Amino acid sequence: MHYIFGETMSSRNFSFFADIPFSIIREISETVAQINRQTKNEQNKVIDLSLGQNFLGDPSIIFEKVKFLNKKDGVKPILYEPSLGPIDTRRSIAENFYPYFYSDVKGVLDEENIMITDGAFGAVRNALGAIFRPGDIFVIDRITFRYFVHALVVLGRMYPNIHPYIIQSEANTGFVPSPDKTIEFLEELRLRYPTKNIVYYTQFGFNPTGCFRTSKDLKEIVSYIENEKNLFLINDIAYHLVRWSGKDTPLASALADEGNGIVDAESLSKPFGLMGARVGALITRDKELFKYAARIQQYTIVSPTKLAVDVWRIISDPDNLPEIEKHIKNTIEKIRENFHYFVKEAEKFELKTCNNVIGTIYAFLEVPYEASRFWKVLLEKAKVAVVPGTAFTDPRDKIGEKYVRITISVKKEMLEKSIQRIENFFRKEL
């Protein structure tokens, strides 16, 4: 099987960016696209359950209110927005959007704490660019979204083949490390490296497991980090609105006393199906950190797009919020039904998911043999594309070989078809 972004040899000299591996997640998706372009019979095309996208989201509830997209008398030039997003929109996000969903956020944030970014990825990139110096310490969870390990290489802050520090955790907790273990780990690093910045990137709602931290646990970690000047927390909250139970506050910035060294990275992709629109926000009460993150934004994306700004403007309008909430709940219910359907069917051939799942667009399933081999065989023989757990773990940690991530936020008929193919594969191969 041919993978289009695999290792290549070149007679020319490139920067060390050439040593960064292409993301296995993107590799799989691009490979599927290539296979399907060459497959004429629709019934034989691969079902792609690899990318982290919500195909059930419906952004029309937002786009029908975007004025510049609905001008009957023509469209005016689409001009630059302010580099961080307009003040009035940022104020509305702080005063309306978050307090509407999480009452204890009311009065904690203001417009000076928020910049509109190109997705949660842009928010994390801005924060890392502001904080991280060559030789600093990057800490992540055992199973997590790992793009930012290589983003640091792209930013020139880390060399290829240098591994981040990993906080260990186990399957019975959904791979969410406890506050005690997290604080103990960070404290040991702080004492060992007193002159280095130590950045802990984590997720309030975990990709790929679907497990979440509680506000109580997050607050314990925040309270420790904000009192140590060389410690920083980047809390990725991209999945907080796809929970089907629990209202714990996801914002580390709101749980902090002062918020020094604390950053939240937000995205509207998951609940609304807005992945390609790149709508996000960086949230921090640390004024110095905000100032330097703003410079990273200026020299990477120049300014957020008008579309991203208008999406935030609409979604944080108090008059729209009840309708928005209802829409989110309806979408989440469809995703939840898909998850429980898929997991129940998968259990028939002994594929089991993590414990404590309370909101996700994925099923993170144990597989019968090495995931790095399993996904290739499944793609070739069942024509279903999934992602090996190794995409979310350190290469030295074999735990990723036990799991695959499967996107379940697709139309029900596609999910049913994929289950049928997987079942047929198991009957023939295992």
Buried (B, 14 or more C-beta within 10 A) or exposed (E): EEBEEEEEEEEEEEEEEEEBEBBBBBBBBBBBEBBBEEEEEEEEBBBBBBBBBBBBBEBEBBBEBBEEEEEEEEEEEEEEBBBBBBEEBBBBBBBBBBBBBBEBBBEBBEBBBBBBBBBBBBBBBBBBBBBBEEEBBBBBBBBBBBBBBBBBBBBEBBEEEEEBBBBEBEBEBBBBBBBEEBBEBBBEBBEEBEEBBBBBBBBBBBBBBBBBBBBEBBBBBBBBBBEBEBBBBBBBBBBBBBBBEEEBBBBBBBBBEEBBBBBBBBBBBBBBBBBEBBBBBBBBBBEEBBEBBBEBBEEBBEBBBBBBBBBBBBBBBEEBBEEBEEBBEEBBEBBBBBBBBBBEBBEEBEBBBBEBBBBBBBBBBBBEEBBBEBBBEBBEEBBBBBBBBBBBBBEEBEBBBBBBBBBBBBEBEBBBBBBEBBBEBBEEEE
